[in-house]
Amino acid sequence: MNNKLDIESHIRSFAETFVLPGRRDKWIRLLCERPDTILSQSSRLFNYLDHNYIEQNDSLNDVSPDDTLGVFYDFINEPECISFTEAIKKAKEHEAIFSIQPGKLAVYFLLDGWKFVCRK
């Protein structure tokens, strides 16, 4: 999963699956192209998630084993493949997406410590 195509697949699938249809194209472009402005817009992403597929779970119990690998993106650095445990630690500093199964399972971390499991 460390290759660029796999990472991009995770990022694109997150937007295609969990972002509302009316905003999907914009967020696919932002997440895949990652322009300099994405950090300033990242706080708006939560408002455009399809809330039919997300559930708040601040403890993240029973989401995935700690050593599960996924793609972590914090809107600052390039997306990277890391473990679930590492993602939880890194997300304490920024809003972030951690995609576990492309288009099926992800965690959206808000800066205030809230965590939302995205599942379809």
N, CA, C and O atoms as a GROMACS GRO file, in nm:
protein
  480
    1MET      N    1   0.082  -0.120   0.000
    1MET     CA    2   0.000   0.000   0.000
    1MET      C    3   0.086   0.126   0.000
    1MET      O    4   0.032   0.236  -0.007
    2ASN      N    5   0.212   0.113   0.007
    2ASN     CA    6   0.299   0.230   0.013
    2ASN      C    7   0.317   0.301  -0.119
    2ASN      O    8   0.375   0.409  -0.123
    3ASN      N    9   0.269   0.242  -0.228
    3ASN     CA   10   0.292   0.311  -0.355
    3ASN      C   11   0.191   0.422  -0.376
    3ASN      O   12   0.082   0.422  -0.319
    4LYS      N   13   0.230   0.516  -0.458
    4LYS     CA   14   0.152   0.639  -0.478
    4LYS      C   15   0.011   0.610  -0.529
    4LYS      O   16  -0.084   0.678  -0.489
    5LEU      N   17  -0.005   0.511  -0.616
    5LEU     CA   18  -0.138   0.480  -0.670
    5LEU      C   19  -0.232   0.429  -0.562
    5LEU      O   20  -0.350   0.466  -0.559
    6ASP      N   21  -0.183   0.345  -0.473
    6ASP     CA   22  -0.266   0.295  -0.363
    6ASP      C   23  -0.307   0.409  -0.270
    6ASP      O   24  -0.423   0.417  -0.227
    7ILE      N   25  -0.214   0.496  -0.239
    7ILE     CA   26  -0.243   0.610  -0.152
    7ILE      C   27  -0.347   0.701  -0.216
    7ILE      O   28  -0.442   0.743  -0.150
    8GLU      N   29  -0.329   0.731  -0.343
    8GLU     CA   30  -0.425   0.816  -0.413
    8GLU      C   31  -0.563   0.750  -0.419
    8GLU      O   32  -0.665   0.819  -0.411
    9SER      N   33  -0.567   0.619  -0.434
    9SER     CA   34  -0.694   0.546  -0.437
    9SER      C   35  -0.768   0.563  -0.305
    9SER      O   36  -0.890   0.583  -0.305
   10HIS      N   37  -0.698   0.556  -0.194
   10HIS     CA   38  -0.760   0.575  -0.064
   10HIS      C   39  -0.819   0.716  -0.053
   10HIS      O   40  -0.933   0.733  -0.010
   11ILE      N   41  -0.742   0.816  -0.091
   11ILE     CA   42  -0.785   0.955  -0.078
   11ILE      C   43  -0.905   0.983  -0.168
   11ILE      O   44  -1.003   1.043  -0.124
   12ARG      N   45  -0.898   0.940  -0.293
   12ARG     CA   46  -1.008   0.961  -0.388
   12ARG      C   47  -1.134   0.887  -0.342
   12ARG      O   48  -1.244   0.942  -0.347
   13SER      N   49  -1.118   0.764  -0.298
   13SER     CA   50  -1.232   0.684  -0.253
   13SER      C   51  -1.302   0.746  -0.133
   13SER      O   52  -1.424   0.739  -0.122
   14PHE      N   53  -1.224   0.807  -0.044
   14PHE     CA   54  -1.285   0.875   0.071
   14PHE      C   55  -1.382   0.982   0.022
   14PHE      O   56  -1.497   0.987   0.065
   15ALA      N   57  -1.336   1.067  -0.069
   15ALA     CA   58  -1.422   1.175  -0.119
   15ALA      C   59  -1.539   1.120  -0.199
   15ALA      O   60  -1.652   1.168  -0.184
   16GLU      N   61  -1.515   1.022  -0.282
   16GLU     CA   62  -1.622   0.966  -0.366
   16GLU      C   63  -1.731   0.900  -0.283
   16GLU      O   64  -1.848   0.900  -0.323
   17THR      N   65  -1.696   0.845  -0.170
   17THR     CA   66  -1.792   0.770  -0.088
   17THR      C   67  -1.856   0.854   0.022
   17THR      O   68  -1.976   0.844   0.045
   18PHE      N   69  -1.778   0.936   0.089
   18PHE     CA   70  -1.827   0.999   0.211
   18PHE      C   71  -1.863   1.147   0.200
   18PHE      O   72  -1.919   1.203   0.294
   19VAL      N   73  -1.832   1.211   0.088
   19VAL     CA   74  -1.867   1.352   0.069
   19VAL      C   75  -2.001   1.360  -0.005
   19VAL      O   76  -2.027   1.282  -0.096
   20LEU      N   77  -2.084   1.454   0.035
   20LEU     CA   78  -2.215   1.473  -0.028
   20LEU      C   79  -2.200   1.498  -0.178
   20LEU      O   80  -2.106   1.564  -0.221
   21PRO      N   81  -2.293   1.445  -0.258
   21PRO     CA   82  -2.281   1.458  -0.404
   21PRO      C   83  -2.260   1.600  -0.455
   21PRO      O   84  -2.182   1.620  -0.548
   22GLY      N   85  -2.325   1.698  -0.397
   22GLY     CA   86  -2.313   1.835  -0.445
   22GLY      C   87  -2.176   1.897  -0.424
   22GLY      O   88  -2.142   1.996  -0.489
   23ARG      N   89  -2.097   1.842  -0.335
   23ARG     CA   90  -1.963   1.894  -0.305
   23ARG      C   91  -1.852   1.795  -0.341
   23ARG      O   92  -1.734   1.824  -0.326
   24ARG      N   93  -1.893   1.678  -0.388
   24ARG     CA   94  -1.798   1.570  -0.413
   24ARG      C   95  -1.687   1.608  -0.510
   24ARG      O   96  -1.570   1.585  -0.481
   25ASP      N   97  -1.721   1.666  -0.626
   25ASP     CA   98  -1.619   1.700  -0.726
   25ASP      C   99  -1.516   1.797  -0.670
   25ASP      O  100  -1.396   1.784  -0.695
   26LYS      N  101  -1.564   1.895  -0.595
   26LYS     CA  102  -1.472   1.992  -0.536
   26LYS      C  103  -1.374   1.923  -0.441
   26LYS      O  104  -1.254   1.950  -0.445
   27TRP      N  105  -1.425   1.835  -0.356
   27TRP     CA  106  -1.339   1.771  -0.257
   27TRP      C  107  -1.250   1.664  -0.318
   27TRP      O  108  -1.139   1.642  -0.269
   28ILE      N  109  -1.295   1.599  -0.423
   28ILE     CA  110  -1.206   1.507  -0.494
   28ILE      C  111  -1.087   1.586  -0.548
   28ILE      O  112  -0.972   1.544  -0.534
   29ARG      N  113  -1.116   1.699  -0.609
   29ARG     CA  114  -1.008   1.782  -0.664
   29ARG      C  115  -0.914   1.830  -0.553
   29ARG      O  116  -0.792   1.819  -0.565
   30LEU      N  117  -0.971   1.882  -0.445
   30LEU     CA  118  -0.887   1.933  -0.335
   30LEU      C  119  -0.802   1.823  -0.272
   30LEU      O  120  -0.683   1.842  -0.248
   31LEU      N  121  -0.862   1.708  -0.246
   31LEU     CA  122  -0.789   1.601  -0.180
   31LEU      C  123  -0.686   1.535  -0.271
   31LEU      O  124  -0.582   1.490  -0.224
   32CYS      N  125  -0.716   1.529  -0.399
   32CYS     CA  126  -0.623   1.463  -0.492
   32CYS      C  127  -0.514   1.557  -0.541
   32CYS      O  128  -0.399   1.515  -0.560
   33GLU      N  129  -0.548   1.683  -0.563
   33GLU     CA  130  -0.448   1.778  -0.612
   33GLU      C  131  -0.372   1.846  -0.499
   33GLU      O  132  -0.257   1.887  -0.516
   34ARG      N  133  -0.434   1.856  -0.384
   34ARG     CA  134  -0.376   1.916  -0.263
   34ARG      C  135  -0.310   2.052  -0.288
   34ARG      O  136  -0.189   2.068  -0.268
   35PRO      N  137  -0.390   2.150  -0.331
   35PRO     CA  138  -0.334   2.284  -0.353
   35PRO      C  139  -0.292   2.347  -0.219
   35PRO      O  140  -0.326   2.297  -0.112
   36ASP      N  141  -0.218   2.455  -0.228
   36ASP     CA  142  -0.171   2.525  -0.107
   36ASP      C  143  -0.287   2.570  -0.017
   36ASP      O  144  -0.268   2.588   0.103
   37THR      N  145  -0.404   2.587  -0.074
   37THR     CA  146  -0.520   2.638   0.002
   37THR      C  147  -0.595   2.530   0.079
   37THR      O  148  -0.689   2.561   0.152
   38ILE      N  149  -0.557   2.404   0.064
   38ILE     CA  150  -0.638   2.298   0.126
   38ILE      C  151  -0.643   2.308   0.278
   38ILE      O  152  -0.747   2.280   0.337
   39LEU      N  153  -0.535   2.346   0.342
   39LEU     CA  154  -0.536   2.356   0.488
   39LEU      C  155  -0.640   2.459   0.533
   39LEU      O  156  -0.712   2.434   0.630
   40SER      N  157  -0.649   2.570   0.466
   40SER     CA  158  -0.745   2.673   0.506
   40SER      C  159  -0.890   2.630   0.480
   40SER      O  160  -0.982   2.685   0.539
   41GLN      N  161  -0.909   2.532   0.392
   41GLN     CA  162  -1.044   2.485   0.361
   41GLN      C  163  -1.080   2.356   0.436
   41GLN      O  164  -1.196   2.316   0.438
   42SER      N  165  -0.980   2.293   0.495
   42SER     CA  166  -1.002   2.162   0.556
   42SER      C  167  -1.108   2.162   0.665
   42SER      O  168  -1.179   2.063   0.682
   43SER      N  169  -1.121   2.270   0.739
   43SER     CA  170  -1.219   2.274   0.847
   43SER      C  171  -1.363   2.269   0.796
   43SER      O  172  -1.455   2.242   0.873
   44ARG      N  173  -1.382   2.293   0.669
   44ARG     CA  174  -1.517   2.288   0.609
   44ARG      C  175  -1.557   2.147   0.566
   44ARG      O  176  -1.676   2.119   0.548
   45LEU      N  177  -1.460   2.059   0.550
   45LEU     CA  178  -1.490   1.925   0.498
   45LEU      C  179  -1.596   1.854   0.582
   45LEU      O  180  -1.685   1.790   0.526
   46PHE      N  181  -1.588   1.863   0.712
   46PHE     CA  182  -1.684   1.793   0.798
   46PHE      C  183  -1.828   1.831   0.763
   46PHE      O  184  -1.916   1.746   0.768
   47ASN      N  185  -1.851   1.957   0.728
   47ASN     CA  186  -1.987   2.002   0.693
   47ASN      C  187  -2.041   1.935   0.568
   47ASN      O  188  -2.162   1.932   0.547
   48TYR      N  189  -1.953   1.882   0.485
   48TYR     CA  190  -1.994   1.823   0.358
   48TYR      C  191  -1.986   1.671   0.357
   48TYR      O  192  -2.002   1.608   0.252
   49LEU      N  193  -1.960   1.612   0.473
   49LEU     CA  194  -1.963   1.466   0.480
   49LEU      C  195  -2.107   1.418   0.485
   49LEU      O  196  -2.193   1.485   0.543
   50ASP      N  197  -2.133   1.304   0.424
   50ASP     CA  198  -2.267   1.245   0.425
   50ASP      C  199  -2.288   1.181   0.561
   50ASP      O  200  -2.233   1.075   0.589
   51HIS      N  201  -2.367   1.244   0.644
   51HIS     CA  202  -2.385   1.199   0.782
   51HIS      C  203  -2.465   1.070   0.793
   51HIS      O  204  -2.483   1.018   0.904
   52ASN      N  205  -2.512   1.018   0.681
   52ASN     CA  206  -2.573   0.884   0.682
   52ASN      C  207  -2.467   0.776   0.701
   52ASN      O  208  -2.499   0.664   0.739
   53TYR      N  209  -2.342   0.810   0.675
   53TYR     CA  210  -2.234   0.712   0.680
   53TYR      C  211  -2.131   0.739   0.789
   53TYR      O  212  -2.030   0.670   0.796
   54ILE      N  213  -2.155   0.836   0.874
   54ILE     CA  214  -2.057   0.863   0.979
   54ILE      C  215  -2.122   0.855   1.117
   54ILE      O  216  -2.240   0.884   1.134
   55GLU      N  217  -2.040   0.814   1.213
   55GLU     CA  218  -2.086   0.802   1.350
   55GLU      C  219  -1.974   0.848   1.443
   55GLU      O  220  -1.859   0.807   1.427
   56GLN      N  221  -2.009   0.932   1.538
   56GLN     CA  222  -1.907   0.977   1.633
   56GLN      C  223  -1.867   0.861   1.723
   56GLN      O  224  -1.952   0.789   1.776
   57ASN      N  225  -1.736   0.844   1.738
   57ASN     CA  226  -1.682   0.737   1.822
   57ASN      C  227  -1.547   0.786   1.874
   57ASN      O  228  -1.443   0.748   1.822
   58ASP      N  229  -1.550   0.868   1.976
   58ASP     CA  230  -1.428   0.930   2.026
   58ASP      C  231  -1.329   0.830   2.086
   58ASP      O  232  -1.210   0.858   2.091
   59SER      N  233  -1.376   0.717   2.131
   59SER     CA  234  -1.287   0.616   2.188
   59SER      C  235  -1.224   0.528   2.080
   59SER      O  236  -1.120   0.466   2.102
   60LEU      N  237  -1.287   0.524   1.965
   60LEU     CA  238  -1.243   0.439   1.852
   60LEU      C  239  -1.232   0.292   1.888
   60LEU      O  240  -1.153   0.218   1.830
   61ASN      N  241  -1.313   0.250   1.985
   61ASN     CA  242  -1.317   0.108   2.022
   61ASN      C  243  -1.376   0.027   1.907
   61ASN      O  244  -1.471   0.069   1.843
   62ASP      N  245  -1.319  -0.087   1.884
   62ASP     CA  246  -1.370  -0.184   1.787
   62ASP      C  247  -1.377  -0.133   1.643
   62ASP      O  248  -1.457  -0.182   1.565
   63VAL      N  249  -1.294  -0.034   1.608
   63VAL     CA  250  -1.292   0.014   1.470
   63VAL      C  251  -1.200  -0.073   1.387
   63VAL      O  252  -1.237  -0.118   1.278
   64SER      N  253  -1.081  -0.095   1.438
   64SER     CA  254  -0.981  -0.172   1.365
   64SER      C  255  -0.867  -0.205   1.461
   64SER      O  256  -0.845  -0.131   1.557
   65PRO      N  257  -0.794  -0.314   1.437
   65PRO     CA  258  -0.678  -0.343   1.523
   65PRO      C  259  -0.575  -0.230   1.516
   65PRO      O  260  -0.562  -0.163   1.414
   66ASP      N  261  -0.502  -0.211   1.624
   66ASP     CA  262  -0.405  -0.102   1.634
   66ASP      C  263  -0.298  -0.105   1.526
   66ASP      O  264  -0.252   0.000   1.483
   67ASP      N  265  -0.260  -0.224   1.482
   67ASP     CA  266  -0.152  -0.234   1.384
   67ASP      C  267  -0.202  -0.229   1.239
   67ASP      O  268  -0.122  -0.246   1.147
   68THR      N  269  -0.330  -0.208   1.218
   68THR     CA  270  -0.385  -0.199   1.083
   68THR      C  271  -0.320  -0.082   1.009
   68THR      O  272  -0.309   0.028   1.063
   69LEU      N  273  -0.279  -0.107   0.887
   69LEU     CA  274  -0.221  -0.001   0.804
   69LEU      C  275  -0.329   0.069   0.725
   69LEU      O  276  -0.426   0.006   0.681
   70GLY      N  277  -0.313   0.198   0.709
   70GLY     CA  278  -0.406   0.279   0.631
   70GLY      C  279  -0.335   0.403   0.581
   70GLY      O  280  -0.215   0.419   0.601
   71VAL      N  281  -0.410   0.488   0.515
   71VAL     CA  282  -0.353   0.612   0.461
   71VAL      C  283  -0.398   0.729   0.546
   71VAL      O  284  -0.518   0.753   0.565
   72PHE      N  285  -0.300   0.802   0.597
   72PHE     CA  286  -0.323   0.917   0.684
   72PHE      C  287  -0.294   1.045   0.607
   72PHE      O  288  -0.190   1.058   0.542
   73TYR      N  289  -0.389   1.139   0.616
   73TYR     CA  290  -0.369   1.269   0.551
   73TYR      C  291  -0.417   1.378   0.645
   73TYR      O  292  -0.532   1.378   0.687
   74ASP      N  293  -0.326   1.472   0.679
   74ASP     CA  294  -0.358   1.577   0.775
   74ASP      C  295  -0.372   1.716   0.713
   74ASP      O  296  -0.370   1.817   0.784
   75PHE      N  297  -0.386   1.723   0.582
   75PHE     CA  298  -0.405   1.848   0.508
   75PHE      C  299  -0.281   1.937   0.509
   75PHE      O  300  -0.286   2.050   0.460
   76ILE      N  301  -0.171   1.887   0.564
   76ILE     CA  302  -0.046   1.963   0.566
   76ILE      C  303   0.062   1.887   0.491
   76ILE      O  304   0.122   1.938   0.396
   77ASN      N  305   0.086   1.764   0.535
   77ASN     CA  306   0.188   1.680   0.475
   77ASN      C  307   0.125   1.591   0.368
   77ASN      O  308   0.003   1.576   0.362
   78GLU      N  309   0.208   1.534   0.285
   78GLU     CA  310   0.157   1.440   0.185
   78GLU      C  311   0.096   1.319   0.256
   78GLU      O  312   0.144   1.281   0.364
   79PRO      N  313  -0.007   1.258   0.199
   79PRO     CA  314  -0.064   1.138   0.259
   79PRO      C  315   0.044   1.030   0.273
   79PRO      O  316   0.133   1.018   0.190
   80GLU      N  317   0.032   0.952   0.380
   80GLU     CA  318   0.131   0.847   0.404
   80GLU      C  319   0.064   0.723   0.461
   80GLU      O  320  -0.043   0.730   0.521
   81CYS      N  321   0.129   0.611   0.442
   81CYS     CA  322   0.081   0.484   0.493
   81CYS      C  323   0.139   0.464   0.633
   81CYS      O  324   0.261   0.457   0.649
   82ILE      N  325   0.052   0.455   0.734
   82ILE     CA  326   0.095   0.436   0.873
   82ILE      C  327  -0.005   0.344   0.943
   82ILE      O  328  -0.109   0.310   0.887
   83SER      N  329   0.027   0.307   1.066
   83SER     CA  330  -0.064   0.221   1.144
   83SER      C  331  -0.175   0.305   1.207
   83SER      O  332  -0.166   0.427   1.218
   84PHE      N  333  -0.279   0.237   1.249
   84PHE     CA  334  -0.391   0.301   1.316
   84PHE      C  335  -0.344   0.372   1.443
   84PHE      O  336  -0.386   0.484   1.471
   85THR      N  337  -0.256   0.308   1.519
   85THR     CA  338  -0.202   0.368   1.641
   85THR      C  339  -0.128   0.498   1.610
   85THR      O  340  -0.147   0.598   1.679
   86GLU      N  341  -0.044   0.497   1.506
   86GLU     CA  342   0.028   0.618   1.467
   86GLU      C  343  -0.068   0.728   1.423
   86GLU      O  344  -0.047   0.845   1.455
   87ALA      N  345  -0.173   0.690   1.351
   87ALA     CA  346  -0.270   0.789   1.304
   87ALA      C  347  -0.338   0.858   1.422
   87ALA      O  348  -0.357   0.980   1.420
   88ILE      N  349  -0.374   0.782   1.522
   88ILE     CA  350  -0.440   0.840   1.640
   88ILE      C  351  -0.347   0.940   1.707
   88ILE      O  352  -0.391   1.048   1.748
   89LYS      N  353  -0.220   0.907   1.720
   89LYS     CA  354  -0.123   0.999   1.782
   89LYS      C  355  -0.104   1.124   1.700
   89LYS      O  356  -0.104   1.235   1.754
   90LYS      N  357  -0.088   1.109   1.568
   90LYS     CA  358  -0.064   1.225   1.481
   90LYS      C  359  -0.186   1.315   1.472
   90LYS      O  360  -0.172   1.437   1.456
   91ALA      N  361  -0.304   1.257   1.480
   91ALA     CA  362  -0.427   1.336   1.463
   91ALA      C  363  -0.455   1.427   1.582
   91ALA      O  364  -0.548   1.508   1.575
   92LYS      N  365  -0.382   1.416   1.688
   92LYS     CA  366  -0.402   1.504   1.803
   92LYS      C  367  -0.361   1.647   1.770
   92LYS      O  368  -0.401   1.741   1.838
   93GLU      N  369  -0.281   1.663   1.666
   93GLU     CA  370  -0.229   1.795   1.631
   93GLU      C  371  -0.304   1.864   1.517
   93GLU      O  372  -0.294   1.985   1.501
   94HIS      N  373  -0.380   1.787   1.438
   94HIS     CA  374  -0.444   1.842   1.318
   94HIS      C  375  -0.574   1.769   1.289
   94HIS      O  376  -0.597   1.659   1.339
   95GLU      N  377  -0.659   1.831   1.209
   95GLU     CA  378  -0.768   1.756   1.151
   95GLU      C  379  -0.706   1.660   1.052
   95GLU      O  380  -0.603   1.690   0.992
   96ALA      N  381  -0.768   1.543   1.035
   96ALA     CA  382  -0.706   1.444   0.949
   96ALA      C  383  -0.807   1.339   0.905
   96ALA      O  384  -0.914   1.323   0.963
   97ILE      N  385  -0.768   1.269   0.801
   97ILE     CA  386  -0.841   1.154   0.749
   97ILE      C  387  -0.749   1.034   0.764
   97ILE      O  388  -0.630   1.042   0.734
   98PHE      N  389  -0.804   0.922   0.809
   98PHE     CA  390  -0.730   0.796   0.808
   98PHE      C  391  -0.816   0.694   0.737
   98PHE      O  392  -0.916   0.648   0.792
   99SER      N  393  -0.778   0.658   0.616
   99SER     CA  394  -0.853   0.562   0.535
   99SER      C  395  -0.798   0.422   0.559
   99SER      O  396  -0.680   0.396   0.537
  100ILE      N  397  -0.885   0.333   0.604
  100ILE     CA  398  -0.846   0.197   0.637
  100ILE      C  399  -0.877   0.103   0.521
  100ILE      O  400  -0.793   0.022   0.481
  101GLN      N  401  -0.998   0.114   0.468
  101GLN     CA  402  -1.040   0.038   0.349
  101GLN      C  403  -1.098   0.139   0.252
  101GLN      O  404  -1.198   0.203   0.284
  102PRO      N  405  -1.039   0.154   0.135
  102PRO     CA  406  -1.084   0.259   0.042
  102PRO      C  407  -1.235   0.254   0.016
  102PRO      O  408  -1.289   0.153  -0.030
  103GLY      N  409  -1.301   0.364   0.046
  103GLY     CA  410  -1.444   0.376   0.021
  103GLY      C  411  -1.533   0.294   0.112
  103GLY      O  412  -1.655   0.290   0.092
  104LYS      N  413  -1.475   0.228   0.210
  104LYS     CA  414  -1.555   0.144   0.299
  104LYS      C  415  -1.540   0.181   0.446
  104LYS      O  416  -1.637   0.180   0.522
  105LEU      N  417  -1.416   0.214   0.486
  105LEU     CA  418  -1.392   0.242   0.628
  105LEU      C  419  -1.282   0.346   0.642
  105LEU      O  420  -1.172   0.331   0.588
  106ALA      N  421  -1.313   0.452   0.715
  106ALA     CA  422  -1.217   0.559   0.741
  106ALA      C  423  -1.252   0.625   0.874
  106ALA      O  424  -1.361   0.606   0.928
  107VAL      N  425  -1.157   0.701   0.926
  107VAL     CA  426  -1.182   0.781   1.046
  107VAL      C  427  -1.151   0.925   1.010
  107VAL      O  428  -1.048   0.955   0.950
  108TYR      N  429  -1.242   1.015   1.049
  108TYR     CA  430  -1.220   1.158   1.030
  108TYR      C  431  -1.196   1.218   1.168
  108TYR      O  432  -1.282   1.210   1.256
  109PHE      N  433  -1.079   1.278   1.185
  109PHE     CA  434  -1.040   1.337   1.313
  109PHE      C  435  -1.062   1.488   1.307
  109PHE      O  436  -1.013   1.555   1.216
  110LEU      N  437  -1.134   1.541   1.404
  110LEU     CA  438  -1.148   1.686   1.415
  110LEU      C  439  -1.046   1.737   1.515
  110LEU      O  440  -1.005   1.664   1.606
  111LEU      N  441  -1.005   1.860   1.498
  111LEU     CA  442  -0.901   1.919   1.581
  111LEU      C  443  -0.939   1.922   1.729
  111LEU      O  444  -0.851   1.914   1.815
  112ASP      N  445  -1.066   1.934   1.760
  112ASP     CA  446  -1.110   1.942   1.899
  112ASP      C  447  -1.112   1.807   1.971
  112ASP      O  448  -1.155   1.798   2.086
  113GLY      N  449  -1.066   1.702   1.902
  113GLY     CA  450  -1.060   1.571   1.964
  113GLY      C  451  -1.174   1.478   1.928
  113GLY      O  452  -1.171   1.360   1.964
  114TRP      N  453  -1.274   1.527   1.860
  114TRP     CA  454  -1.383   1.441   1.818
  114TRP      C  455  -1.337   1.353   1.704
  114TRP      O  456  -1.258   1.395   1.619
  115LYS      N  457  -1.388   1.230   1.704
  115LYS     CA  458  -1.350   1.134   1.601
  115LYS      C  459  -1.478   1.073   1.542
  115LYS      O  460  -1.572   1.038   1.614
  116PHE      N  461  -1.479   1.063   1.411
  116PHE     CA  462  -1.596   1.012   1.342
  116PHE      C  463  -1.554   0.895   1.253
  116PHE      O  464  -1.463   0.906   1.170
  117VAL      N  465  -1.623   0.782   1.272
  117VAL     CA  466  -1.598   0.666   1.189
  117VAL      C  467  -1.688   0.676   1.066
  117VAL      O  468  -1.810   0.693   1.078
  118CYS      N  469  -1.628   0.667   0.951
  118CYS     CA  470  -1.698   0.672   0.823
  118CYS      C  471  -1.703   0.529   0.771
  118CYS      O  472  -1.599   0.468   0.746
  119ARG      N  473  -1.824   0.476   0.754
  119ARG     CA  474  -1.838   0.335   0.716
  119ARG      C  475  -1.950   0.320   0.614
  119ARG      O  476  -2.060   0.373   0.631
  120LYS      N  477  -1.921   0.247   0.508
  120LYS     CA  478  -2.025   0.218   0.408
  120LYS      C  479  -2.018   0.072   0.370
  120LYS      O  480  -2.097   0.026   0.288
   0.00000   0.00000   0.00000
